[in-house]
Amino acid sequence: MIRDELSVLAAFVAVTEERSFTRAAKRLAVSPSALSHAIRGLEERMGVRLLARTTRSVAPTEAGEQLFTRVRPAFGDIHEALEQVSGLRDRLFAGLQRNLDGVRLNGPSGDRRLPHNLHVSFDDIDGEALLMALGDLAVSTGSACSSGSQAPSHVLQAIGAVGDRAGASIRFGLG
């Protein structure tokens, strides 16, 4: 529920900034009609119209301007916090690569990764043995959705950690 509300509020901020459903939809990679439907649902839940729509323009109402003024800085803070955690993840990966041979990133690179999660494989190392050697460090082998299972999960397979690479994988959770 909270995640859905945040998504709709982020959509509201985008529409208000762009002053256009079409431009905001492009920015968010959704259809304009889906975006309009989401904003209409937010307005219905709040019981107030947030955006004045015409065929040529979109502008916030007084209530919409008040909401925008309050939530826009919060989304900036959220973005900064995610960037900070992503920076920790990226520094950890760079340090592993700098100090160890055969460290490989599992999954996508760039901004398509979770900011608080680093999943890597180590060539010629058993993940369970490494896990035991790390002691109190909060890491796990496998994926979060299949903790406790010895078989590689569908998530590991999807991010390319298959075969020996799956058995030599460690997931670091940050934050």
C-alpha positions as CSV (number, residue, x, y, z in Angstrom):
1,M,0.0,0.0,0.0
2,I,2.7,2.5,1.0
3,R,4.8,1.7,-2.1
4,D,1.7,2.3,-4.3
5,E,1.0,5.6,-2.7
6,L,4.6,6.7,-3.1
7,S,4.5,5.7,-6.8
8,V,1.3,7.8,-7.3
9,L,2.8,10.7,-5.5
10,A,5.9,10.5,-7.6
11,A,3.7,10.5,-10.7
12,F,1.8,13.5,-9.4
13,V,5.1,15.4,-8.9
14,A,6.2,14.5,-12.4
15,V,2.9,15.7,-14.0
16,T,3.1,18.9,-11.9
17,E,6.7,19.6,-12.9
18,E,6.1,18.8,-16.6
19,R,2.7,20.4,-16.7
20,S,1.8,17.6,-19.1
21,F,0.6,14.0,-18.8
22,T,2.3,13.2,-22.1
23,R,5.8,14.4,-21.0
24,A,5.4,13.0,-17.5
25,A,4.4,9.7,-18.9
26,K,7.4,9.6,-21.2
27,R,9.7,10.5,-18.3
28,L,8.1,7.7,-16.1
29,A,7.9,5.2,-19.0
30,V,4.2,4.7,-18.6
31,S,1.2,5.5,-20.8
32,P,-0.5,8.9,-20.4
33,S,-3.8,7.1,-19.8
34,A,-2.4,5.0,-17.0
35,L,-0.8,8.1,-15.5
36,S,-4.1,10.0,-15.7
37,H,-6.0,7.1,-14.2
38,A,-3.5,6.9,-11.3
39,I,-3.8,10.6,-10.6
40,R,-7.6,10.5,-10.8
41,G,-7.5,7.6,-8.2
42,L,-5.3,9.8,-5.9
43,E,-7.7,12.6,-6.2
44,E,-10.6,10.3,-5.4
45,R,-8.9,8.9,-2.3
46,M,-8.0,12.4,-1.1
47,G,-11.4,13.8,-1.9
48,V,-10.0,16.8,-3.7
49,R,-9.0,17.8,-7.2
50,L,-5.3,18.3,-7.5
51,L,-4.9,19.1,-11.1
52,A,-6.9,21.3,-13.4
53,R,-6.9,19.6,-16.8
54,T,-7.8,21.0,-20.2
55,T,-7.1,19.6,-23.7
56,R,-4.0,21.8,-23.9
57,S,-2.7,22.1,-20.4
58,V,-2.4,20.7,-16.9
59,A,-1.9,22.9,-13.8
60,P,-2.1,22.3,-10.1
61,T,-5.1,23.5,-8.2
62,E,-4.5,25.3,-4.9
63,A,-4.7,22.0,-3.1
64,G,-2.4,20.5,-5.8
65,E,0.1,23.3,-5.3
66,Q,0.1,22.8,-1.6
67,L,0.6,19.0,-1.9
68,F,3.4,19.5,-4.5
69,T,5.2,22.1,-2.3
70,R,5.2,19.5,0.6
71,V,6.1,16.3,-1.3
72,R,8.6,17.5,-3.9
73,P,11.4,18.1,-1.3
74,A,10.7,14.7,0.2
75,F,11.3,13.0,-3.1
76,G,14.5,14.9,-3.4
77,D,15.6,13.6,0.0
78,I,14.6,10.1,-0.9
79,H,16.6,10.3,-4.2
80,E,19.6,11.6,-2.2
81,A,19.3,8.8,0.3
82,L,19.1,6.1,-2.4
83,E,22.2,7.6,-4.2
84,Q,24.1,7.5,-0.9
85,V,23.3,3.8,-0.3
86,S,24.1,3.1,-4.0
87,G,27.4,4.8,-3.4
88,L,28.1,2.4,-0.5
89,R,27.2,-0.6,-2.6
90,D,29.4,0.6,-5.5
91,R,32.4,1.4,-3.1
92,L,32.1,-2.1,-1.7
93,F,32.1,-3.7,-5.2
94,A,35.1,-1.6,-6.2
95,G,37.0,-2.5,-3.1
96,L,36.3,-6.2,-3.7
97,Q,37.5,-6.0,-7.3
98,R,40.6,-4.0,-6.3
99,N,41.6,-6.5,-3.6
100,L,40.5,-9.8,-4.9
101,D,40.8,-11.6,-8.2
102,G,37.8,-13.2,-9.9
103,V,35.0,-11.0,-8.5
104,R,32.0,-10.8,-10.8
105,L,28.9,-8.7,-10.5
106,N,25.6,-10.8,-10.8
107,G,22.7,-9.0,-12.4
108,P,22.4,-5.8,-14.2
109,S,24.8,-2.9,-13.9
110,G,24.0,0.8,-13.5
111,D,20.7,2.2,-12.2
112,R,18.7,-1.0,-12.8
113,R,20.0,-2.5,-9.5
114,L,18.7,-2.2,-6.0
115,P,20.6,0.5,-4.1
116,H,21.0,-1.6,-1.0
117,N,21.9,-4.9,-2.6
118,L,25.2,-6.2,-4.0
119,H,25.3,-9.7,-5.4
120,V,28.7,-11.0,-6.5
121,S,30.3,-14.3,-7.5
122,F,33.9,-15.3,-6.7
123,D,35.8,-17.6,-9.2
124,D,37.0,-20.9,-7.7
125,I,35.5,-20.2,-4.2
126,D,32.6,-22.0,-2.5
127,G,30.0,-19.5,-1.3
128,E,29.1,-21.4,1.8
129,A,32.8,-21.7,2.9
130,L,33.3,-18.0,2.3
131,L,30.1,-17.3,4.3
132,M,31.5,-19.2,7.2
133,A,34.9,-17.5,7.0
134,L,33.3,-14.0,7.0
135,G,31.9,-14.6,10.5
136,D,29.7,-11.7,11.8
137,L,29.4,-9.9,8.5
138,A,25.7,-9.8,7.4
139,V,25.8,-11.7,4.1
140,S,24.0,-14.7,2.6
141,T,24.4,-17.1,-0.3
142,G,21.7,-17.3,-2.8
143,S,18.8,-14.9,-3.2
144,A,16.5,-13.4,-0.6
145,C,13.5,-15.2,-2.0
146,S,15.0,-18.7,-1.5
147,S,17.1,-18.5,1.7
148,G,17.6,-21.9,3.1
149,S,17.4,-23.7,-0.2
150,Q,20.5,-25.4,-1.6
151,A,19.3,-25.2,-5.2
152,P,20.0,-22.1,-7.2
153,S,16.8,-20.0,-7.3
154,H,15.0,-18.6,-10.3
155,V,16.4,-15.2,-9.3
156,L,20.0,-16.4,-9.4
157,Q,19.3,-17.9,-12.8
158,A,17.8,-14.7,-14.1
159,I,20.8,-12.6,-13.0
160,G,23.2,-15.0,-14.6
161,A,24.5,-16.8,-11.5
162,V,24.2,-20.4,-12.7
163,G,26.3,-23.5,-12.3
164,D,29.5,-23.1,-10.3
165,R,28.9,-19.3,-10.3
166,A,25.6,-19.8,-8.3
167,G,27.5,-21.8,-5.6
168,A,30.1,-19.1,-5.4
169,S,27.7,-16.2,-4.9
170,I,27.3,-13.9,-1.9
171,R,24.6,-11.3,-1.4
172,F,25.5,-8.2,0.6
173,G,22.6,-6.3,2.1
174,L,23.5,-2.6,2.9
175,G,21.7,-0.2,5.2
